[in-house]
């Protein structure tokens, strides 16, 4: 391993890592919002809407991320949608992750005991109050672990963005390997960066899970 090469390319690798974090964080945030909206929409008493949202989830989950990314970036101009590589990468990550987050939220909502909702209805609570006071808090404990796991998976999906020339970590690693013929050094550096990102997200996720569990216990009060 050549530390001189790693030191020379360190600014490019760090810059690429910053782009990776930017694309991942914005794309995942977009996916979370879309996923929650889709899960709520699938609970609406409108059959056509539920069917449409279910079809969207199955389509996104059933097709490769790379294909979706190419359609968004390369086929977009044919319908007047012209996006930069980075914008296409962020939006692509958001769309791709939204289907998985939607299923996580759907399962979380389903985990809320039906008796709690029936009891809320029986005392005359409005549907919106039931959502904010019963459904969402009850689902929160169930969805945090799979959300954290999906965030970790999405962080590694960012390597695909290099194919449409997003200057993220994988792109910088490929440039370094091509210019110096030190593929092992470049791959090792990329592995370290991704390991650090996953480790930070995992630790934050565990802290969030403990905080949510403690909050729910406190809110429930003594038995």
LINZIFEN-V914549 format. One record per residue. RES is the residue in one small letter. PHI is phi in radians with two decimals (none if undefined). D_LAST is the distance of its C-alpha to the last C-alpha in Angstrom with 2 decimals. Layout:
BEGIN
[[RES & PHI & D_LAST] [RES & PHI & D_LAST]]
END
This chain:
BEGIN
[[x & none & 60.04] [x & -1.76 & 61.78] [x & -1.24 & 59.84] [x & -1.11 & 62.64] [x & -1.15 & 61.94] [x & -1.07 & 58.20] [x & -1.16 & 58.88] [x & -1.18 & 61.35] [x & -1.70 & 58.98] [x & -0.98 & 55.86] [x & -1.02 & 56.07] [x & -1.17 & 56.32] [x & -1.15 & 53.45] [x & -1.16 & 51.21] [x & -1.08 & 52.26] [x & -1.10 & 51.47] [x & -1.14 & 48.05] [x & -1.12 & 47.42] [x & -1.15 & 48.46] [x & -1.04 & 46.20] [x & -1.11 & 43.15] [x & -1.09 & 44.22] [x & -1.11 & 44.70] [x & -1.16 & 41.53] [x & -1.18 & 39.26] [x & -1.20 & 40.78] [x & -1.10 & 41.09] [x & -1.20 & 37.52] [x & -1.09 & 36.27] [x & -1.08 & 38.39] [x & -1.12 & 37.10] [x & -1.09 & 33.45] [x & -1.11 & 34.23] [x & -1.11 & 36.39] [x & -1.09 & 33.95] [x & -1.11 & 31.09] [x & -1.13 & 33.61] [x & -1.14 & 34.85] [x & -1.08 & 31.43] [x & -1.18 & 30.73] [x & -1.10 & 34.25] [x & -1.29 & 33.78] [x & -1.67 & 31.07] [x & -1.25 & 33.59] [x & -1.41 & 35.16] [x & -2.24 & 38.56] [x & -1.02 & 39.91] [x & -1.05 & 42.72] [x & -1.14 & 40.41] [x & -1.09 & 37.99] [x & -1.15 & 41.02] [x & -1.12 & 42.55] [x & -1.19 & 39.48] [x & -1.12 & 39.00] [x & -1.09 & 42.70] [x & -1.06 & 42.37] [x & -1.06 & 39.57] [x & -1.17 & 41.55] [x & -1.16 & 44.75] [x & -1.18 & 43.41] [x & -1.23 & 41.62] [x & -1.60 & 44.68] [x & -2.15 & 47.29] [x & -1.16 & 47.91] [x & -1.06 & 46.98] [x & -1.06 & 50.57] [x & -1.11 & 51.97] [x & -1.09 & 49.73] [x & -1.14 & 50.75] [x & -1.11 & 54.43] [x & -1.09 & 54.17] [x & -1.21 & 52.56] [x & -1.53 & 54.99] [x & -1.59 & 58.22] [x & -1.56 & 58.11] [x & -0.97 & 56.58] [x & -1.02 & 59.96] [x & -1.20 & 61.43] [x & -2.01 & 59.18] [x & 1.51 & 59.48] [x & -1.77 & 56.37] [x & -1.93 & 57.60] [x & -2.14 & 55.02] [x & -1.20 & 55.50] [x & -1.05 & 54.41] [x & -1.17 & 51.43] [x & -1.09 & 50.32] [x & -1.11 & 50.69] [x & -1.12 & 48.69] [x & -1.14 & 45.78] [x & -1.13 & 45.77] [x & -1.07 & 46.22] [x & -1.09 & 43.20] [x & -1.11 & 41.16] [x & -1.15 & 42.30] [x & -1.10 & 41.91] [x & -1.27 & 38.39] [x & -1.05 & 37.23] [x & -1.14 & 37.49] [x & -1.29 & 35.24] [x & -1.15 & 32.67] [x & -1.06 & 32.79] [x & -1.20 & 31.89] [x & -1.12 & 29.00] [x & -1.14 & 27.58] [x & -1.06 & 28.35] [x & -1.15 & 26.39] [x & -1.13 & 23.45] [x & -1.10 & 23.50] [x & -1.18 & 23.82] [x & -1.35 & 20.70] [x & -1.23 & 18.51] [x & -0.97 & 17.27] [x & -1.11 & 19.78] [x & -1.08 & 17.42] [x & -1.15 & 15.81] [x & -1.19 & 19.40] [x & -1.07 & 20.52] [x & -1.14 & 17.88] [x & -1.13 & 19.05] [x & -1.14 & 22.61] [x & -1.17 & 22.13] [x & -1.68 & 21.23] [x & 1.54 & 24.24] [x & -1.22 & 23.11] [x & -1.24 & 26.14] [x & -0.95 & 26.54] [x & -1.18 & 26.70] [x & -1.14 & 23.49] [x & -1.09 & 21.76] [x & -1.09 & 23.37] [x & -1.35 & 22.36] [x & -1.70 & 18.82] [x & -2.03 & 17.68] [x & -1.18 & 20.28] [x & -1.12 & 21.28] [x & -1.07 & 17.96] [x & -1.16 & 16.77] [x & -1.37 & 20.16] [x & -1.02 & 20.40] [x & -1.09 & 18.55] [x & -1.27 & 20.74] [x & -1.59 & 23.99] [x & -1.06 & 24.18] [x & -1.03 & 25.47] [x & -1.17 & 28.10] [x & -1.13 & 29.16] [x & -1.06 & 29.88] [x & -1.09 & 31.76] [x & -1.18 & 33.77] [x & -1.06 & 34.62] [x & -1.14 & 36.04] [x & -1.07 & 38.06] [x & -1.15 & 39.39] [x & -1.08 & 40.48] [x & -1.48 & 42.80] [x & -1.23 & 44.02] [x & -1.11 & 45.71] [x & -1.07 & 48.59] [x & -1.16 & 49.82] [x & -1.10 & 50.55] [x & -1.10 & 53.52] [x & -1.18 & 55.37] [x & -1.76 & 55.72] [x & 1.23 & 56.76] [x & -1.20 & 53.60] [x & -1.36 & 54.32] [x & -1.54 & 51.04] [x & -1.10 & 50.74] [x & -1.09 & 52.16] [x & -1.08 & 55.09] [x & -1.16 & 55.89] [x & -1.13 & 55.61] [x & -1.13 & 58.07] [x & -1.10 & 60.41] [x & -1.08 & 60.32] [x & -1.13 & 60.97] [x & -1.22 & 63.83] [x & -1.45 & 65.53] [x & -2.02 & 65.25] [x & 0.98 & 65.09] [x & -2.09 & 62.20] [x & -1.10 & 59.69] [x & -1.11 & 57.75] [x & -1.05 & 57.32] [x & -1.15 & 56.09] [x & -1.15 & 53.62] [x & -1.10 & 52.33] [x & -1.09 & 51.79] [x & -1.11 & 49.96] [x & -1.09 & 47.71] [x & -1.13 & 46.79] [x & -1.06 & 45.96] [x & -1.19 & 43.73] [x & -1.09 & 42.00] [x & -1.07 & 41.23] [x & -1.10 & 39.84] [x & -1.11 & 37.63] [x & -1.13 & 36.40] [x & -1.11 & 35.48] [x & -1.11 & 33.67] [x & -1.10 & 31.78] [x & -1.15 & 30.65] [x & -1.11 & 29.65] [x & -1.11 & 27.77] [x & -1.15 & 25.75] [x & -1.14 & 24.94] [x & -1.11 & 23.97] [x & -1.09 & 21.70] [x & -1.13 & 19.89] [x & -1.15 & 19.72] [x & -1.13 & 18.38] [x & -1.10 & 15.64] [x & -1.14 & 14.69] [x & -1.12 & 14.97] [x & -1.15 & 12.78] [x & -1.14 & 9.92] [x & -1.16 & 10.74] [x & -1.19 & 11.15] [x & -1.21 & 7.86] [x & 1.35 & 6.46] [x & -1.17 & 3.77] [x & -1.21 & 0.00]]
END
